[in-house]
Structure formats: C-alpha cells, structure tokens
Amino acid sequence: MSWTWRLEGVGGASVATAVSQSVPVHQTQSDAETWLGETWRSLAEEGVAQASLFCDSELIYGPMALVD
C-alpha cells in the first residue's frame, strides 16, 4: 500500500509548488498524516488550499482545508 496526498488550490485543481513537487509516498497512513502535519503551513504559504489523502488510488478522505 502507498499513501499519498493530492494537493489542490482553491478551485480544486492540483497545484505544483516547491514543496508539493517533492510530496513523498508513505508506507502508512500515520506517516502520511504526520508529514502533512509538519508541512501544511509551508504548503499553505505556497498556495495549497486543501489536501486529499489517497491509499493507492482510493480516496480515503478530503479535501481537507489547510487553514491556520
């Protein structure tokens, strides 16, 4: 299983930022959630408005707003 985040702008389109271009693939849901918890402020500063978590190609939850 691989856990990844889809990072989106305000309109829901996928966005590419310096941080989002290096979004890692995680081995566990916990690792993926920890990564987002550690990087969401930087992502929001770069224009990421929301994130959705996927396990392989299945949407687990989201989109979740990145707000301070």
C-alpha positions in Angstrom: 0.0 0.0 0.0 1.1 3.5 -0.7 -0.3 6.6 0.9 -0.1 10.0 -0.9 -1.6 13.4 -0.7 -3.2 15.3 -3.6 -2.6 19.0 -3.0 -5.1 21.4 -4.5 -5.7 25.1 -5.0 -8.9 27.0 -4.1 -10.7 25.7 -7.2 -9.8 22.1 -6.5 -7.2 21.8 -9.3 -3.9 20.0 -8.5 -1.2 22.5 -7.7 2.6 22.3 -8.1 4.8 24.1 -5.6 8.4 23.7 -4.5 7.2 21.6 -1.5 4.4 19.8 -3.4 6.7 18.6 -6.2 8.5 16.6 -3.5 5.5 15.0 -1.9 6.7 11.7 -0.6 4.9 8.4 -0.9 4.4 7.0 2.6 4.2 3.4 3.8 1.4 4.1 6.4 -1.5 6.4 6.9 0.1 7.6 10.1 3.3 8.6 8.3 1.3 10.5 5.6 -0.7 12.4 8.2 2.5 13.2 10.2 4.1 14.6 7.0 1.1 16.9 6.3 1.0 18.0 9.9 4.6 19.0 9.7 4.4 20.8 6.3 0.9 22.2 6.0 1.9 25.8 6.9 4.6 25.8 4.1 2.1 24.3 1.7 -0.5 26.9 2.5 2.1 29.7 2.0 2.8 28.3 -1.4 -0.9 28.4 -2.4 -2.1 24.9 -1.4 -5.7 25.4 -0.2 -6.7 21.8 0.5 -5.4 18.2 0.6 -6.9 14.8 0.0 -5.4 11.5 1.2 -5.2 8.5 -1.1 -4.3 4.9 -0.4 -3.1 3.6 -3.8 -5.8 5.1 -6.0 -8.7 5.1 -3.4 -9.7 8.4 -1.8 -9.6 7.9 2.0 -10.7 11.5 3.0 -10.7 15.0 1.8 -10.5 17.5 0.5 -9.4 19.0 3.9 -8.8 22.7 4.1 -5.3 23.9 5.1 -6.1 26.8 7.4 -4.3 28.5 10.2 
